[in-house]
Amino acid sequence: MLNDLIGKFRRFSDFDELLKQLIIRDVKLKYRRSYLGYLWSVLNPLLLMIVQVIVFSNLFKFDTPNYPLYLISGQVIFNFMVESTNNAVWSIRGNASLIKKTYVPKYIFTVSKVGSSLVNLLFSLGALLIVMIITGAKFSFGLVFFPLILMQLFVFCLGLSLFLAASTVFFRDVQYLWGVAISMWMYLTPLFYPISIIPEHYQIYYKVINPMYWYIEQFRSIILYAKFPTYTSIIIGFCYSIVFFVLGVWYFNKKQDEFILYI
């Protein structure tokens, strides 16, 4: 078992240049023929935040400090999950011609989708920085925890993406079902409303079924509240990351030899 894992890791390192080129290709294709190009990575979250501030702050009258920063801090994290998984769903079937012609580790295509989404997330942090400066947010030492939060989120999304990519090979309806699931997930996540509006006796169930809550909670701790994330949120975040990653890798590895029969 250990030797098998070591062998897979060595094969992965042999294709690191291919992975790099796939990520660069995906990032370039996203903004191809766009006049503003990569600036849209900053403008998109900013414009969406402005609309949400206008609508929700007046509609619900939330008493949330620095509501614009509250919105965009949750938005950039959740959007990374949405973009990475949506792109990964079709990552195997979309590269069927290459998979059939030559040997390439199949998971490299799914990893590249999550990797390119990570690059877009880093670009979108420019919008977050602008909002922090304009709203006078406090920059604290807690920001050093950002790589830790990002690692948890990346591993979680990678595991989920591997599971979805493998499932779509056999069941094409997964891509449509996932679109519906994403919409439901968005409303179950405190992106534009505070969790305090959820009845207290339901909050425990609300948090248990929503891994994204814990990553957003950690991120808002260092960005919005200028403090370290709680040990509870870090531990639970890591647990979700590991569970979903192991599940995704296991299922993908189990099914990948059958891909060629269905793509």
MISEMI-95717 format. One line per field, with one value per residue (C-alpha): residue number from 1; x, y, z. Coordinates in steps of 0.001 Angstrom, whole numbers, plus 500000, padded with zeros to 6 digits. Example, Ala and Ser with C-alpha at 12.3 -4.5 7.8 and 13.67 -1.06 7.14 Angstrom:
BEGIN
resi	[1  2]
X	[512300  513670]
Y	[495500  498940]
Z	[507800  507140]
END
This chain:
BEGIN
resi	[1  2  3  4  5  6  7  8  9  10  11  12  13  14  15  16  17  18  19  20  21  22  23  24  25  26  27  28  29  30  31  32  33  34  35  36  37  38  39  40  41  42  43  44  45  46  47  48  49  50  51  52  53  54  55  56  57  58  59  60  61  62  63  64  65  66  67  68  69  70  71  72  73  74  75  76  77  78  79  80  81  82  83  84  85  86  87  88  89  90  91  92  93  94  95  96  97  98  99  100  101  102  103  104  105  106  107  108  109  110  111  112  113  114  115  116  117  118  119  120  121  122  123  124  125  126  127  128  129  130  131  132  133  134  135  136  137  138  139  140  141  142  143  144  145  146  147  148  149  150  151  152  153  154  155  156  157  158  159  160  161  162  163  164  165  166  167  168  169  170  171  172  173  174  175  176  177  178  179  180  181  182  183  184  185  186  187  188  189  190  191  192  193  194  195  196  197  198  199  200  201  202  203  204  205  206  207  208  209  210  211  212  213  214  215  216  217  218  219  220  221  222  223  224  225  226  227  228  229  230  231  232  233  234  235  236  237  238  239  240  241  242  243  244  245  246  247  248  249  250  251  252  253  254  255  256  257  258  259  260  261  262  263]
X	[500000  502746  504869  501855  501294  504988  504887  501845  503535  506644  504526  502749  506060  507038  504095  504492  505343  502161  500163  501710  500857  497278  496773  498217  495970  492836  493640  494300  491166  488935  489718  490508  489206  488213  489231  489766  491314  492531  490998  487694  489047  488991  485930  483607  483654  483614  480543  478737  479508  478128  474870  474520  475250  472534  469982  470567  471674  468410  466182  467175  468557  471367  473325  476631  479783  481529  478894  480748  483794  481528  480025  483167  485158  482560  482069  485688  485974  482665  483261  486519  484655  481979  484452  486832  484134  482135  485271  486369  483044  483834  487631  487896  485276  486511  490000  488866  490798  494104  493463  492762  495886  498626  499308  498735  497710  493989  493787  496172  493267  491125  494017  494690  491096  491343  494797  493593  490683  493205  495059  491781  491128  494494  493638  490297  492067  492893  489198  489213  492236  490533  487446  489604  491394  488260  486291  489202  489523  492227  495238  496284  498863  496053  496557  499499  496889  495637  497889  496608  492994  493774  495413  492340  490034  492188  492410  488664  487820  490330  488792  485287  486386  487981  484784  482614  484934  484922  481164  480462  482266  479576  476602  476425  473510  475940  476869  473233  472529  475658  474426  471255  473250  475492  472466  471081  474501  474798  471585  472630  475861  475993  477290  474909  473193  474610  474248  472526  469252  469214  467392  470026  468796  469194  472647  474498  472834  473392  477130  477538  476142  478037  481841  482111  480837  484061  486402  484452  484330  488122  488667  486330  488075  491371  489928  486848  487437  491259  491775  493030  490587  489278  490877  487472  487060  490605  490230  486825  488077  491013  488767  486425  489398  490952  487673  486650  490165  490468  486985  487712  491101  489736  486767  488777  491523  488957  487146  489869  490698  487094  487122  488341  485161  482832  484559]
Y	[500000  502436  501548  502089  505577  506438  505246  507417  510449  509910  509623  512820  514657  513425  515334  518561  520514  519256  520289  523746  524143  522960  525503  528306  527274  527302  530708  532208  530675  532149  535711  535174  537982  540019  543695  543895  540424  539498  542658  540788  538628  541791  543452  540428  540047  543820  544348  541371  542653  546113  544604  542374  545251  547362  544545  542612  545333  547198  544162  542320  545213  543094  544578  543198  545282  546126  544371  544870  543030  540383  539740  539655  537555  534800  535269  534740  531527  530073  531072  529133  525980  526632  527369  524521  521851  523097  523026  519661  517925  517725  517468  513790  513645  516961  515525  512173  512528  513053  510275  507837  508737  508689  507758  510642  510278  510952  512853  515488  517054  517381  518728  521342  522621  523085  524633  527191  528090  528657  531134  532973  533030  534674  537297  537986  538749  542087  542975  541898  544081  547086  546617  546235  549506  551463  550256  550796  547147  546239  544287  541891  539182  536676  537075  534674  531918  532493  529817  527305  528096  528006  524592  523166  524604  523400  519825  519759  521027  518672  515635  516738  517481  514056  512391  514502  514067  510281  510151  512230  509697  507132  509404  512525  513845  514595  517914  519063  517728  519458  522787  522402  521286  524361  526660  524956  525022  528768  529481  527123  529075  532407  534446  537393  536749  536147  532720  534372  534436  530616  529386  528396  524817  524298  525825  522648  520724  523657  523609  519833  519459  522433  522128  525518  527213  526357  527636  530875  531239  530900  533354  535944  535615  536859  539282  540763  540331  540584  537572  534008  531285  529110  525712  524134  525630  524636  521040  520585  522210  519815  516843  517713  518246  514884  512953  514416  514075  510421  509685  511457  509807  506373  506582  508086  505476  502683  503780  505289  502046  501941  505500  504435  502360  505313  508463]
Z	[500000  500991  497965  495720  497149  496764  493171  492402  493940  491801  488656  489623  489937  486463  485013  486974  483818  482137  485186  485047  481363  481896  484684  482556  479657  481817  483295  479844  478308  481004  479944  476267  474021  477060  476983  480727  480971  484440  485914  485872  488703  490806  489266  489462  493258  493720  491520  493047  496538  495679  494409  497468  499851  498214  498220  501423  503816  503144  502737  505903  507979  509348  512207  510915  511363  508067  505985  502641  503995  505549  502135  500018  502519  502309  498606  497498  499531  498387  494755  494744  495725  493082  490286  491047  491318  488321  486158  487525  486856  483118  483480  482469  479718  478342  477822  476425  473172  474959  477458  474612  472623  475245  478832  481188  484825  484570  487833  486418  484511  487623  489687  486997  487207  490957  490517  487952  490236  493012  490781  490151  493897  494488  491854  493516  496782  495155  495421  499058  499768  498158  500357  503477  502748  501840  504869  507251  508268  510730  509457  512188  512793  512291  508540  508776  509154  505615  504001  506572  505703  501995  502337  504081  501434  498531  499855  500516  497015  495398  497080  496153  492579  492119  493276  490959  487959  488315  488871  485740  483557  484373  485071  482911  484931  487748  486120  486190  489662  490935  489595  491664  494697  494442  494478  497580  499230  498664  500582  503363  503826  505728  502807  502896  506229  509736  511282  514238  512269  512405  515543  518081  518492  514730  514382  515351  512495  510179  510867  510776  507240  505815  505588  503861  507003  508824  506105  505771  509550  509785  506949  508439  511785  510360  507795  509430  513143  513153  515406  515223  514131  516944  517510  516958  513487  512491  513699  512078  508881  508672  509418  506566  504238  505032  504861  501503  500078  501091  499750  496455  495920  496826  494474  491604  491949  492096  488930  486733  484895  483655  482292  478867  478392  478905  477646]
END
